[in-house]
Amino acid sequence: MVTLCTDTPRQIAKGKSKHGAQAIMLSDRDLAVTRRYGIENTAPKVTPPGVSGLPTPTTILADGDGIIRWIDQATDYTERSRPDRVLAALNDAFGPKPDNSQQDGKSFG
């Protein structure tokens, strides 16, 4: 998982350790990547000091060949894709995750 935000690299590092985030987080202070992919939030918004805008929360699911299988984009910059929606998209694109609790019909616990 890769995320894009307007935080500085230092803010990202601090936030990752504080919240236990495990995604790769990239800083896009000048919105260059955000604008290139057309995901800048154009609605009236609150922006942090020193930042000219914010990306629209967007979740993109791509397969190993880089083919986009699913996109979920928020209308409210404070909202993110709900985990149940992401899991449903993963199941639709790749099938359900195998149940590792059973092997050869036997249950291991």
C-alpha positions in Angstrom: 0.0 0.0 0.0 1.2 3.5 -0.9 -0.3 6.7 0.3 0.2 10.3 -0.8 -0.2 13.3 1.4 0.9 16.9 1.9 2.8 16.3 5.1 6.5 16.8 5.2 8.7 13.6 5.4 9.4 14.5 9.1 5.6 14.8 9.8 5.0 11.5 8.0 7.7 9.7 10.1 6.2 11.1 13.3 2.7 10.2 12.4 3.6 6.7 11.2 5.2 5.9 14.6 2.4 7.5 16.5 -0.4 5.7 14.7 1.4 2.5 13.7 0.8 3.0 10.0 2.4 0.4 7.8 1.8 1.9 4.4 4.5 3.6 2.4 3.7 7.3 2.7 5.0 9.8 0.2 5.1 13.5 0.6 3.5 15.6 -2.1 3.8 19.1 -0.6 3.6 20.9 -4.0 0.7 18.7 -5.2 2.7 17.7 -8.4 1.7 14.1 -8.3 -1.8 14.9 -7.0 -2.4 17.2 -10.0 -0.7 14.9 -12.5 -3.3 12.2 -11.6 -6.2 14.6 -11.4 -7.0 13.9 -7.8 -6.8 17.4 -6.3 -9.7 18.3 -4.1 -11.4 21.2 -5.8 -14.2 21.6 -3.3 -14.0 24.4 -0.7 -11.5 23.1 1.7 -9.3 23.7 4.7 -5.7 23.4 3.9 -2.8 23.2 6.3 -0.4 26.2 6.5 2.1 26.3 3.7 0.1 23.9 1.5 -1.9 25.1 -1.5 -4.4 22.3 -1.5 -5.1 18.7 -0.6 -5.5 15.5 -2.6 -9.0 13.9 -2.7 -8.9 10.7 -0.8 -8.7 8.1 -3.5 -8.2 4.3 -3.2 -6.8 2.6 -6.3 -6.5 -1.2 -6.6 -4.1 -2.3 -9.3 -3.0 -5.8 -10.1 0.6 -7.0 -10.6 0.5 -5.9 -14.3 -0.5 -2.3 -13.2 -4.0 -2.7 -14.5 -6.4 -0.7 -12.4 -9.2 -3.0 -11.1 -11.1 -0.6 -8.8 -11.1 3.1 -7.8 -13.0 4.6 -4.9 -12.9 8.4 -4.5 -14.4 10.4 -1.7 -16.4 13.5 -2.1 -15.4 14.7 1.4 -11.7 15.1 2.0 -12.1 13.8 5.6 -13.5 10.4 4.4 -11.5 7.4 3.4 -12.5 4.1 1.7 -14.2 1.9 4.3 -12.4 -1.4 4.9 -15.5 -3.4 4.0 -15.6 -1.7 0.5 -11.9 -2.3 -0.1 -12.2 -6.0 1.0 -15.2 -6.5 -1.3 -13.1 -4.9 -4.2 -10.2 -7.3 -3.4 -12.5 -10.3 -3.4 -14.1 -9.2 -6.7 -10.8 -8.7 -8.4 -8.8 -11.6 -7.0 -11.2 -13.9 -5.1 -11.4 -14.4 -1.4 -8.3 -14.7 0.7 -7.5 -18.4 1.4 -8.4 -19.6 4.9 -5.0 -20.7 6.3 -6.6 -22.2 9.4 -7.4 -25.4 7.5 -5.0 -27.6 5.5 -6.0 -30.9 3.9 -9.4 -30.8 5.6 -7.8 -30.7 9.0 -8.2 -27.8 11.4 -5.1 -26.4 13.1 -5.4 -24.1 16.0 
